[in-house]
């Protein structure tokens, strides 16, 4: 025999949509290159996400992403307006924490330097998946927000679709352990020295 709640209590039960809309986090690293102080080298910043919708499929994301800025700069307002119109999955990136205070501070500062670089130049950045067998889409478009300052970075997620037409195409091939070469000019700085 089925039991039914009294009508006046039904409002306390989450709707089916609320019950099925869950979130999942991801932790990994960004390789950022071509900062003026790096002299052509590569450095990593370790990051994590917060409240990422399941439609972003973070369980398929690689643990490491190479990050680039386009040779033809794309403004933050272009991608922000596109996101408002098309509503792709969006996540929030932040510097990952480390128990060593010195390492934690270095990683946090490196993340902030990268975000400030994007803010100061009105740029967006790109992180191609580079794994079409798992994720056939383009990757992640990273962009800061004036309202969150240098502590957070927004990411529009493209798991199965290409980037919008106003963005240049991404072509990546491996150039060594953990790095990628593409038609993009690599981005600004970041450093962190611990594994995920």
C-alpha positions as CSV (number, residue, x, y, z in Angstrom):
1,X,0.0,0.0,0.0
2,X,1.4,3.4,-1.0
3,X,1.8,6.1,1.6
4,X,1.0,9.7,0.5
5,X,2.1,12.8,2.5
6,X,-0.6,15.2,3.5
7,X,-0.9,18.0,0.9
8,X,0.3,20.7,3.4
9,X,3.7,18.8,3.8
10,X,4.4,18.3,0.0
11,X,6.1,21.7,-0.2
12,X,8.9,20.4,2.1
13,X,9.8,17.6,-0.4
14,X,12.3,18.8,-3.1
15,X,11.0,18.7,-6.6
16,X,12.2,16.1,-9.0
17,X,14.4,18.8,-10.7
18,X,15.9,19.8,-7.4
19,X,16.6,16.2,-6.5
20,X,18.3,15.4,-9.8
21,X,20.3,18.6,-10.2
22,X,23.5,17.6,-8.3
23,X,27.0,19.1,-8.4
24,X,30.5,17.6,-8.5
25,X,33.9,19.2,-8.1
26,X,37.1,18.7,-10.0
27,X,40.7,19.3,-8.9
28,X,43.7,19.5,-11.3
29,X,46.3,21.8,-12.8
30,X,46.5,24.4,-15.4
31,X,49.8,24.8,-17.3
32,X,50.3,28.6,-18.1
33,X,53.1,29.8,-20.2
34,X,54.7,32.9,-21.8
35,X,54.6,35.1,-18.7
36,X,57.4,37.8,-19.0
37,X,59.2,36.3,-16.0
38,X,59.2,32.8,-17.3
39,X,61.5,33.3,-20.3
40,X,59.6,30.8,-22.4
41,X,59.2,28.2,-19.6
42,X,56.1,26.4,-18.3
43,X,54.7,26.6,-14.8
44,X,51.6,25.1,-13.2
45,X,48.9,26.4,-11.0
46,X,46.8,24.0,-9.1
47,X,43.0,24.6,-9.1
48,X,39.7,23.2,-8.0
49,X,36.1,23.9,-9.0
50,X,33.0,24.6,-6.9
51,X,29.4,23.6,-7.5
52,X,29.9,22.3,-11.0
53,X,26.7,21.0,-12.5
54,X,26.8,17.3,-13.5
55,X,26.1,18.3,-17.1
56,X,29.8,19.5,-17.2
57,X,30.9,15.9,-16.9
58,X,33.9,16.6,-14.6
59,X,34.4,12.9,-14.2
60,X,35.7,12.9,-17.8
61,X,38.0,15.9,-17.5
62,X,41.7,15.2,-17.6
63,X,43.7,16.0,-14.5
64,X,45.9,18.5,-16.4
65,X,44.8,21.3,-18.9
66,X,47.0,23.5,-21.0
67,X,45.7,27.1,-21.0
68,X,46.2,29.6,-23.9
69,X,45.0,33.0,-25.0
70,X,44.1,33.5,-28.6
71,X,46.4,35.4,-31.0
72,X,43.4,37.5,-31.8
73,X,42.2,38.7,-28.4
74,X,38.6,38.0,-27.4
75,X,37.1,40.3,-24.9
76,X,35.4,39.1,-21.7
77,X,32.2,40.8,-22.6
78,X,31.9,38.7,-25.8
79,X,32.0,35.4,-24.0
80,X,29.9,36.7,-21.0
81,X,27.2,37.9,-23.4
82,X,27.3,34.6,-25.3
83,X,27.0,32.6,-22.0
84,X,24.0,34.7,-21.0
85,X,22.2,33.9,-24.3
86,X,23.1,30.2,-24.6
87,X,23.4,29.0,-21.0
88,X,26.2,26.4,-21.3
89,X,27.4,24.7,-18.1
90,X,29.5,27.2,-16.1
91,X,31.8,26.4,-13.2
92,X,33.9,28.5,-10.8
93,X,37.7,27.8,-10.6
94,X,39.8,28.8,-7.6
95,X,43.3,28.1,-6.4
96,X,43.5,24.7,-4.7
97,X,44.6,24.6,-1.0
98,X,47.8,22.9,0.2
99,X,48.7,22.1,3.8
100,X,52.1,23.8,3.5
101,X,51.5,27.5,4.1
102,X,54.4,28.6,1.8
103,X,53.3,26.4,-1.1
104,X,49.7,27.4,-0.6
105,X,50.5,31.1,-0.6
106,X,52.6,30.7,-3.8
107,X,49.9,28.8,-5.6
108,X,47.2,31.3,-4.5
109,X,49.4,34.2,-5.6
110,X,50.1,32.6,-9.0
111,X,46.4,32.0,-9.6
112,X,45.7,35.7,-8.7
113,X,48.4,36.8,-11.1
114,X,46.9,34.9,-13.9
115,X,43.4,36.2,-13.2
116,X,44.7,39.8,-12.9
117,X,46.5,39.3,-16.3
118,X,43.1,38.4,-17.9
119,X,41.3,41.3,-16.1
120,X,44.0,43.9,-16.9
121,X,44.0,43.0,-20.6
122,X,40.3,42.2,-20.9
123,X,41.2,38.7,-22.2
124,X,39.7,35.3,-22.1
125,X,41.7,32.1,-22.0
126,X,41.1,28.6,-23.5
127,X,41.8,25.1,-22.1
128,X,41.3,22.6,-24.9
129,X,40.4,19.0,-23.8
130,X,42.9,17.4,-26.2
131,X,41.1,14.1,-25.6
132,X,38.5,13.7,-28.3
133,X,37.9,10.0,-27.4
134,X,36.5,11.1,-24.0
135,X,35.4,14.7,-24.7
136,X,34.5,15.5,-28.3
137,X,33.8,19.2,-27.5
138,X,36.2,22.1,-27.6
139,X,37.1,22.5,-24.0
140,X,36.7,25.4,-21.4
141,X,36.7,29.1,-22.0
142,X,38.1,30.8,-18.9
143,X,37.2,34.4,-18.0
144,X,37.3,36.6,-14.9
145,X,34.6,38.7,-13.5
146,X,35.0,42.2,-12.1
147,X,32.7,41.3,-9.2
148,X,34.9,38.4,-8.0
149,X,38.3,40.1,-8.3
150,X,41.4,37.9,-8.6
151,X,40.2,35.0,-6.4
152,X,37.9,33.3,-8.8
153,X,37.7,32.4,-12.5
154,X,34.6,31.4,-14.4
155,X,34.7,28.6,-17.0
156,X,32.1,28.0,-19.7
157,X,32.2,24.3,-20.4
158,X,32.0,22.7,-24.0
159,X,32.0,19.0,-23.5
160,X,30.4,18.0,-26.8
161,X,30.2,21.2,-28.9
162,X,32.7,23.5,-30.5
163,X,33.5,26.9,-29.2
164,X,31.3,29.8,-30.4
165,X,31.9,31.0,-34.0
166,X,33.5,34.3,-32.8
167,X,36.3,32.4,-31.2
168,X,39.3,31.2,-33.2
169,X,39.6,27.4,-33.7
170,X,41.9,25.4,-31.4
171,X,44.4,22.9,-32.8
172,X,46.6,21.2,-30.2
173,X,49.3,18.6,-30.5
174,X,51.7,17.3,-27.9
175,X,55.1,18.9,-27.5
176,X,56.3,17.0,-24.5
177,X,55.2,15.8,-21.1
178,X,52.1,17.6,-20.1
179,X,52.3,20.5,-22.6
180,X,50.5,21.4,-25.8
181,X,51.2,23.5,-28.9
182,X,48.4,25.3,-30.6
183,X,47.4,28.2,-32.8
184,X,47.0,30.1,-29.6
185,X,49.7,32.3,-28.0
186,X,50.1,30.8,-24.5
187,X,48.9,32.8,-21.5
188,X,50.3,34.5,-18.5
189,X,52.0,33.1,-15.5
190,X,51.4,30.8,-12.7
191,X,53.3,28.7,-10.3
192,X,52.5,26.0,-7.8
193,X,54.8,23.1,-6.8
194,X,52.6,20.3,-5.5
195,X,50.8,17.4,-7.0
196,X,47.1,17.0,-7.0
